[in-house]
Amino acid sequence: MNNQYQNKTICVIGLGKTGLSCVDFLTAQGANVRVIDTRAKPAGAELLDKNIPLHTGGLNQQWLLESEMIVISPGLAVKTPEIQTALQAGVEVVGDIELFCRAANKPIIAITGSNGKSTVTTLVTEMAKAAGIKVGMGGNIGIPALSLLEQDYDLYVLELSSFQLETTYSLKAAAATVLNVTEDHMNRYVDLEDYRQAKLKIYQNSRVAVVNAEDPLTREDGKQSAQQQVSFGEHNADYWLKTENGQQFLMWRDEVILPCAEVKLSGRHNYMNALASIALAQAVGVNLDGIRTALREFGGLDHRFQLAHFSNGVRWINDSKATNVGSTVAALTGLHLEGNLYLLLGGDGKGADFSELQKLIDKPNFYCYCFGQDGAALAALSAQSHLFDTMEQAIESLRPLLKSGDMVLLSPACASLDQFASFEKRGEEFTRLAKLS
């Protein structure tokens, strides 16, 4: 590795797992590292080498201006005035993914999108593993990307958020995808197009771009330069969903990859995820045996449309990872119900427009139980809505109404941080409450 960081003064903003991975990587390269965290008591501070200067409780403008490079946490916007001041002074500002891309010397599959990216990232990884490839998965999921460099992998599969892509310039993915683009993080972007452009950076200098034939916002717009483009979608795509005699099949052009009856994941949105995964895996040479094995064995992620409890004929579904409107739309589209749906909505909507949900929940057997910071705005979408302060109150109110064939679905369309430490904690609490039935 060409050491471009030796003796450079570099400021890492943000601790936690990712920040610590940046510190470890840069100190190993001989850089002079300082750390800033805007929190008064940042997570991971106890793991930081005592010889590394740490500033907490805000940004230190002097340190930023004295730096030759700033490695910024994806949680802090580049538009922050102190960062803009450093940029204007000629300081380079990058993220941990940029450091990773400069150092990695094996193929990278890069995955982004408003919804489904964790499922696709994990499924592609499982396909590669099943094919006997030594594969490392990380980025916005699981392990920080820089920590993957500690192992001798032959392939990297990265989930990347729009925030991470904003500060990434050297990514040259073997295969890249924007799975879909729906409103999210509107409290950080000017508008949907601003958010989309951050996502589209993933295609820059990629070998194969995998685009969603059903979502024109995922297509390259001339500013990117992928060498090849393939598509996935239900119809009119390279990877598509065939329906014949009441059965469905995952297809690659004219070839059957697998009947959907053999795929462990279920639901139309998951078939789209599977098609995207097949396209990405084939783009880097993963064989069909590995692809088919993973499709038969991978049952999905925790907190993503997961059966949390089944009792007295009632299904309790934990979709806590639905932290934006598009994800909840995906959960509700094509939903099969015998009885009533009791839909739990609420949390921090991040400035999103909830109106897209209205047509999906305007059904006689759909009842919305709303809570949290944006609960009132969600409750206004339907005449069959009830508003509560907390999710627990909502569940205790609907519990006596449940009958066999009903479903209780936590698919909140919002982030969790107004009332929970994470979407995982929200899902765990939902599961705990469900099991009281």
SULBELWO-V812320 format. One record per pair of residues at least 6 apart in sequence whose C-alpha atoms are under 6 Angstrom apart, sorted by the first residue. I is the first residue (numbers start at 0). GAP is how many residues later the second one is. If there is no record, write none. Layout:
# SULBELWO-V812320
i = {I,I}
gap = {GAP,GAP}
This chain:
# SULBELWO-V812320
i = {4,5,5,5,6,6,6,7,7,8,8,8,9,9,9,9,9,10,10,10,10,11,11,11,12,12,12,12,12,13,13,14,15,15,17,33,33,34,35,35,35,36,37,37,37,38,38,39,39,64,67,68,68,68,69,70,70,70,71,73,73,93,94,97,99,100,100,105,105,106,106,107,107,107,107,108,108,108,108,108,109,109,110,110,110,110,111,111,112,112,112,112,113,113,113,114,119,119,120,123,125,126,126,126,127,129,130,133,133,134,134,134,134,135,136,136,136,137,137,137,138,138,138,139,139,161,161,165,171,171,172,173,173,174,174,174,174,175,175,176,176,177,179,181,183,184,185,185,186,186,188,202,202,203,203,204,204,205,206,206,207,207,207,208,208,209,209,209,210,210,210,211,211,212,212,212,213,230,230,231,231,231,231,232,233,233,237,237,238,238,238,239,240,240,240,241,241,247,248,248,248,249,249,250,261,262,262,263,263,264,302,302,302,302,302,303,303,304,304,304,305,305,306,307,307,307,307,308,311,312,312,313,313,313,313,314,315,315,316,317,318,318,319,319,319,319,320,321,321,321,322,322,322,323,323,324,327,327,337,338,338,339,339,340,340,340,341,341,341,342,342,342,343,343,343,343,344,344,345,345,345,345,345,345,345,346,346,346,346,346,346,347,347,347,347,347,348,357,366,366,367,368,368,368,369,369,370,370,370,370,370,371,371,378,387,415,415,419}
gap = {26,23,24,25,23,24,25,23,24,23,58,59,23,57,58,59,60,22,23,24,59,23,58,59,22,23,24,59,60,23,59,29,27,28,126,18,19,19,18,19,20,19,18,19,20,17,18,16,17,21,23,22,23,24,23,22,23,24,23,89,90,73,72,70,46,69,70,48,49,48,67,48,49,65,66,48,64,65,66,67,48,66,48,49,65,66,48,66,65,66,67,68,66,67,68,212,153,157,38,153,168,163,164,167,158,160,159,19,20,18,19,20,21,20,19,20,21,6,7,20,6,19,20,19,20,36,37,32,33,34,33,32,33,32,33,34,105,27,33,32,33,40,38,144,140,165,165,166,163,164,6,21,23,20,21,20,21,20,19,20,18,20,21,17,20,19,20,21,7,8,20,19,20,18,19,20,19,6,7,6,7,8,44,7,6,7,14,15,12,13,36,11,8,9,10,6,7,12,9,10,11,7,8,6,34,32,33,32,35,34,15,16,17,18,124,15,17,12,13,14,11,12,10,8,9,10,123,7,92,91,92,90,91,92,93,92,91,92,92,92,91,92,90,91,103,107,102,6,89,91,90,91,92,89,90,88,83,85,67,66,67,25,66,25,65,66,25,26,66,25,26,66,25,26,66,68,25,67,24,25,26,28,29,66,68,25,26,27,67,68,69,25,26,66,67,70,65,23,17,18,17,16,17,25,9,17,16,17,18,19,20,17,18,6,6,6,7,6}
